[in-house]
């Protein structure tokens, strides 16, 4: 009798059910990073605002701001009724150049002389023997330096080492720099530079009166700065 086999031995093995892959999430396109875009835009707006605040506006607005460069030491003298009267300037048409007439004195000494009740003279700026620059009068006020032209000029007094009135190289370089900056800041053109002599025929600044060629060279240096 043939051997019988169990029906289970002929049954096909069960296959494991195929594993289903988890559904893949659909990748969404990346949105622009707004913060990265806005930061440089906002920075640009701030920079433009600062530039406009420092340099924009009409002349009198800019003079009232009194924003001088970092290399100007602002030491505004007190309103004393003489050297500084607190009277507003009408506008700036020229930059007036002077010399102190006190050989060997420093910018600080001349500033301190201005800052006394009995002193009747002053200038907007003083330039020292080493080229230091001190501001004494606000830009939108009259100084007491250029007689009938006090109402429409900014004045610069320059220290000098001896009686010839010739400026040191450091003083001269600062004078060129300051004059060019003032002309640009006031929007008057770099040719709008005069001597005290041109107003009253006073021998001031002495060296530029005695040496007209040096005066012409100075104006050329200002224009080319």
URURDA-V617169 format. One record per pair of residues at least 24 apart in sequence whose ideal C-beta (glycine too) atoms are under 7 Angstrom apart, sorted by the first residue. I is the first residue (numbers start at 0). J is the second residue. Records with the same first field share a line. If there is no record, write none. Layout:
# URURDA-V617169
I=J  J
This chain:
# URURDA-V617169
58=90  91  185  186
59=90  139
61=184
62=88  91  138  139
63=139
65=137  138  139
67=134
68=180
70=132
71=132  134
72=131  132  133  134
73=134
74=110  133  134  135
75=134  135  136  137
76=113  114  121  135
77=114
79=116
81=116  118  119
82=113  118  119  120  121  143
83=121  136
84=141
85=140
86=140  141
87=139  140
88=139  140  141  150  151
89=150  151
90=151
91=151  152  153  185  187
92=151  187  191
93=152  191  192  193
94=152  153  155  178  181  182  191  192
95=144  145  148  152  154  193  195
96=155  192  194  204  207
97=122  144  154  155  156  157  195  203  204
98=156  157  159  164  203  204  205
99=156  157  158  159
102=159  160  161  162
103=160
104=158
105=158
106=131  133  158
107=133
109=156  158
110=135
119=143
120=144
122=154  155  156
123=153  154  155
124=155  177
125=156
126=155  157  158  170  173  174  177
127=158  170
128=158  160  167  170
129=169
130=169  170  172  173
132=173  177
145=195  198
146=198  199
147=198
148=198
153=181
157=204
163=206
164=204  205  206
165=206
166=206
175=220  221  224
176=224
178=221
179=221  224
189=221  222
190=222
192=218  221
